[in-house]
Amino acid sequence: MSVLVTQDDVNTYQADGVVLLRGLFADHVETLRAGIERNMAEPSQYASTNDRQGETGLFFDDYCNWQRIPEFSSVIKSSPVALVAAELMQSETVQLFHDHVLVKEPGTSMATPWHQDNPYYFVEGKQTISFWSPLDQVSDATLRCVAGSHHWPKDVVPTRWVSETAFFEGDYIPVPDPEAEGMRIVEYDMEPGDAVAFHFRILHGARGNKSEERRRAFSVRMVGDDARYIERPGPTSPPFPKHKMEQGERLREDWFPQLL
């Protein structure tokens, strides 16, 4: 075990699919803030401001920028996040999948809809993990996760966040209303550099940011030993075009570098 992860953390992650890690990126907060400012000034082709009629504020998100935003690459490689990922996933190897930035400026009303990441991705496996780290203190606009939802027999339908239409059709269950259905939602008051680790199949979302402070968050997603490429019913998000991988293959390491 590393000093940042206990056996209880591993047990919680395996059982609930989500665990809070205090201070995982505490030494990297300023670097990540600088990276987010660079990212917002120089957005990629995948960037979105999630404009929805009737909503206020600005909800910016962008992903797959670690190769062009040096701050992101530096933190991914110099922080203990890959070692922590291996311990929580119980995996010998760790591959980087992608990074994701999510910024809700003060007064942003739009919520992050309930969703699982897994059905959007072209990777399948039990050994998957995302880290969500706020770079500002958060309480109401923190990440919310449905504990144990990574054990559900089917994924929920992937939807477009703004239109709330299906990303593509398939053998999915409807997106539930966790509060109305009495599901166990875990959420945490968090300080800059804390992190929530959660499985790709965990149902999660976040409220809007009604505070007078920014809510900047950096996410990084990784996969382990059993993760394999899988074809989905339609184009995935992120799309990673022209990858040339075949069903059942491990992700190509020139695109998804092995960190451990």
N, C-alpha and C positions, 0 to 999 in steps of 0.2 A: 504494500500500500504506500502511496505517496503521502506527504504530509497534508495534502488537500482533500484526500479521499479516505474514508474509513470503511470497514467492512459493512457497517450499517448503511452507509451510502450505497454501496454495491447492492446490498439486499433490497433496499428501497427502490433502486432503479430497476432491478429485475422484476420486482413484484408490481410496482405502480407505474413504471415506465417514465417516471419523472422524479427529479431530486434537486434540491437547492444546494449550491456550492458557494459559500461565502468567500469573496475575495479572489476568485479564480483569475480575474484579469485586473486585479487592483494595481499592479505595477505597470499596466499598459493603458490606463484610461486616457491619458493625454494623447498618446500616440493614436489611439482609435478615434478620438474626437477629431484630431487633425485629418485622419483618413476620411472620415465622414464629410468634413467640410470640402475636401478635395473631390470626393465622389459627387456631392451635390452640385459643385461648381462645374464638374466635368462628367455628367451622367452618361451611362452606357445606353445602348439601343434597347435594353430591357427596362429602363427606368420608367416609373409611373408616379403620377401625383394623385392617383385614385380619385379622380374628380367625379363626384356624384351629386346630382341636382338636390338642392336643399341642405347639403352638408356645409359646415363652416370649417375654416382653417386649412392646413396643408398636411397631407399624409403622403410623404415621399417614401418610395421603396425602390431598391435596385439590387441586382445580384450579379454574381460571377465577375467580380472585379479584382480579385486578389493578384492577378498577373499584371495589372496596370496601376494599382494603387499600392505603392510600396509599403505604406503603413500597415495595411492588412496583411500582406505577405510576411512582414517582419514579426508581427504579433503571432500569427499562426505558427511560425517556425521557432520563435524564441520563448514563447510561453509554455507552460506545462500542459496545454489543452490536449495534445495528442496522447500523452501518457495517461491523463485522466480518462480520456475516451476509451483507451484500451482496457483500463481497470473496470469501468462501468459496464462496457459491452462484454467483458470477459473474452477479449479477442487478442490474439498474438500480433495481428497486423492492424494498421490504421491507414486508410486512404482518405485524402481530402476530397470531398464532393463539391461543395461550393460555399461561398460566403453570401451574406444577405444583410443589407442595411435597411432599417425601418425607422423613420423619423416622423413623429407627430408633434407639430409645432403647437404652441399654446393656443387653446381655443379650438382644437381640432375635434369635431364632433363624431367623425366616422369611426366606428368600431372595426377592429379586425374580425371578420366573420369566423365563426366556428368552422374548423377544417382540420383535416389530417394532411400532412405533407406527402405521405407515402404514395397516394394515388396519382399525384402530379408527376412523380419521378419515374425514371426508367430503371430503377434499381429495386431489388427485393431481397430481404433477408431479415433475420432476427437481430443481427448485430449492426444496428444503425443508431446514430445519435446526432442531436442538434444541441448547440449551446446558444442561449439567448442571454445577452448581457446588456443591461442598461448602462448608459454613460452619464445618467442623471438620476437623482433619487426618484424612486417611483413607488406609488401605493395604488391609487385607483386605476392608473393606466398600465399596470403591471401585466405580465403574462398570466393567463388562466389556463389550466390544464385539467382534463378529466382523467383522474387516476385510474389506471387499469384498462384504459380504452385500447391500448396496444394488443390486448388479448382478445378483442372482438373478432368473431369469425369472418367478418367482411369489413372492408373499408367503406367510409362514407363517400358519397358522390363528390368529386372535385368540382368546385364552382368558381366562376369569375367573381372577384371581390366586388366590383362596382355594379355589374348587372345582375349578379346572383343567379346567372344561368349556368347550366352544366357545362363544364370544360369539355367533356366528351361523355358519351353514354357507355354503360358497361354494367357488370354485375355488382352494383353498389347498393348500400342502404341509404335512405334519405338522411340529410344532415339533421341530427336531433336538436332539441332545445334542452340543454343540460340542466338548467335551473328548473324549468317546468317539470322535467322528468325526474328530479331529485337525485341526479348523479353527483358523485363526490368530486367537487371542483377544488383544486389546490391552487393557491395564489399567495404571493409573498410581498411584503414591503421590502424593497431592495435598495442597496446603496450602489453607487457607481463601481463597476468592476465585479460585483456579484454575478452569478450566472445560474440559470436554470438549465439543467441537462434533461433532454426528453427524447424519447424514441420517435422515429419517423411516423409511426402509426398512432401516436397520441393525439386525441382531439384537443385542439387548443384555439385560443382567440385572445382578444384584448379589447378593453373599452376604449372609447375616445379619450383624448387628453383635454379635460376641461380646466386644467390648472393654468397658472400664469407662467409656468416653466416649460422648457423644451423636454421632450422625451425622445432621446436618441438611443437606439439599440443596435448592437452589432451581433449578428448570428454567424456561426460557422457550423457546417454540417459534414459529418464524416461517416465512413462505413468500415466494417470489419471483415473478418475471415469469410463469412458465409454470404456476403453480398454479391449478387450477380445481376447482370443486365437482363431486363425483361421488357418485352414489347407491350405497349399500352394500346387501348382502342383508338387513340388519336395522338397528335403531337404533344409532347410532354412540356412541362415547365419546371426548370429551364429546358429549352429545346435541344441544346448541344447538337446542332445540325452536322451531318456528314461524319458521324462518329465511327461508322463501319463496324460496330460491334454486333455480335450474333447472340441470340437467345442463350442464356446460361453461362456466358463468359464473364470473367472478372472484368471490372472496369479497366480500361486501358491506362497504364501508369504514366504515359506522357501527357495525358489530359488530366488525370486524377492522381497526383503524385502520392507515393507511399511515404507516410510520415514516420511510421514505425514498422 
